[in-house]
Amino acid sequence: MAYQEGESLESWLNKATHPTNRQEDWEYIIGFCDQINKELEGPQIAVKLLVHKIHSPQEWEALQALTVLEACMKNCGRRFHNEIGKYRFLNELIKVVSPKIKRLPFRPVYQV
């Protein structure tokens, strides 16, 4: 796979987390980090994209997204850290690890 200058964040992340990857693709993971640092709105866009991937029903894609998140924490600096530290992102991570509560349909206690 070849490193492509000027690709969108979404494109980098899709290649870094593609479900058919047999292992982590560090070329695209680092490319994603580099692109975040280049774009003015990079951290905000990247966090939204990562949340979507972390919530993927495909387990391997979600695990790769967590690897990308770890790489971003090590390589993207304060602007990215500030976005990750916001309540919105942390709440999304909590949704991933908290047990699912099955809600029963509402039934009236008394029927007339």
C-alpha positions as CSV (number, residue, x, y, z in Angstrom):
1,M,0.0,0.0,0.0
2,A,1.3,3.4,-0.9
3,Y,1.3,6.5,1.2
4,Q,-0.9,9.1,-0.6
5,E,-0.4,12.8,0.2
6,G,-3.6,14.8,0.4
7,E,-6.1,12.1,1.2
8,S,-9.0,12.9,3.5
9,L,-9.0,11.9,7.2
10,E,-11.9,9.6,6.4
11,S,-10.0,7.9,3.6
12,W,-6.9,7.4,5.9
13,L,-9.1,5.9,8.7
14,N,-11.0,3.6,6.4
15,K,-7.7,2.2,5.1
16,A,-6.2,1.9,8.6
17,T,-9.3,0.1,10.0
18,H,-10.5,-1.9,7.0
19,P,-12.1,-5.2,8.2
20,T,-10.1,-7.2,5.7
21,N,-6.7,-6.0,7.1
22,R,-4.9,-9.0,8.5
23,Q,-2.9,-6.9,10.9
24,E,-2.6,-3.2,11.8
25,D,-1.5,-1.1,8.8
26,W,0.9,1.3,10.4
27,E,1.5,3.2,7.2
28,Y,-2.1,4.3,7.2
29,I,-2.4,4.7,11.0
30,I,0.6,7.1,11.0
31,G,-0.8,8.8,7.9
32,F,-4.0,9.4,9.7
33,C,-2.1,11.0,12.6
34,D,-0.1,13.2,10.3
35,Q,-3.3,14.4,8.5
36,I,-4.9,15.3,11.8
37,N,-1.9,17.5,12.6
38,K,-2.1,19.2,9.2
39,E,-5.8,20.1,9.2
40,L,-7.2,23.0,11.2
41,E,-10.3,21.0,12.1
42,G,-8.4,17.7,12.1
43,P,-8.9,16.8,15.8
44,Q,-12.6,17.5,15.7
45,I,-13.2,15.5,12.5
46,A,-10.9,12.7,13.6
47,V,-12.7,12.2,16.9
48,K,-16.1,11.9,15.2
49,L,-14.7,9.4,12.7
50,L,-13.0,7.4,15.4
51,V,-16.2,7.2,17.5
52,H,-18.1,5.8,14.5
53,K,-15.4,3.1,13.9
54,I,-15.2,2.2,17.6
55,H,-18.9,1.6,17.6
56,S,-18.6,-0.7,14.5
57,P,-20.4,-4.1,14.8
58,Q,-17.4,-5.6,13.2
59,E,-15.1,-6.5,16.1
60,W,-11.8,-6.3,14.2
61,E,-12.7,-2.9,12.7
62,A,-13.5,-1.6,16.2
63,L,-10.2,-3.0,17.7
64,Q,-8.2,-1.4,14.9
65,A,-9.9,1.9,15.6
66,L,-8.8,1.6,19.2
67,T,-5.2,1.0,18.0
68,V,-5.5,4.1,15.8
69,L,-6.8,6.1,18.9
70,E,-3.8,5.0,20.9
71,A,-1.5,6.0,18.1
72,C,-3.2,9.4,17.9
73,M,-2.8,9.9,21.6
74,K,0.9,9.4,21.2
75,N,1.4,11.4,18.0
76,C,-1.2,14.1,17.7
77,G,-0.6,16.5,20.6
78,R,-2.6,18.9,22.7
79,R,-5.4,19.8,20.2
80,F,-6.3,16.1,19.8
81,H,-6.0,15.5,23.5
82,N,-8.4,18.3,24.2
83,E,-11.0,16.8,21.9
84,I,-10.6,13.3,23.5
85,G,-10.9,14.8,26.9
86,K,-14.4,16.2,26.2
87,Y,-17.4,14.7,27.8
88,R,-19.0,13.8,24.5
89,F,-16.2,11.5,23.5
90,L,-15.8,9.9,26.9
91,N,-19.6,9.3,27.0
92,E,-19.3,7.5,23.7
93,L,-16.6,5.2,25.1
94,I,-18.7,4.5,28.1
95,K,-21.5,3.3,25.7
96,V,-19.1,0.7,24.3
97,V,-18.1,-0.8,27.6
98,S,-21.3,-0.6,29.6
99,P,-23.7,-3.5,29.6
100,K,-26.7,-3.2,27.3
101,I,-30.0,-2.9,29.1
102,K,-32.9,-4.5,27.3
103,R,-36.0,-2.4,27.8
104,L,-39.3,-4.1,28.0
105,P,-42.2,-2.5,26.0
106,F,-44.4,-0.3,28.1
107,R,-47.5,-2.0,29.5
108,P,-50.1,-0.3,31.5
109,V,-50.5,-1.6,35.0
110,Y,-54.3,-1.4,34.9
111,Q,-56.4,-2.1,31.9
112,V,-59.9,-0.7,31.8
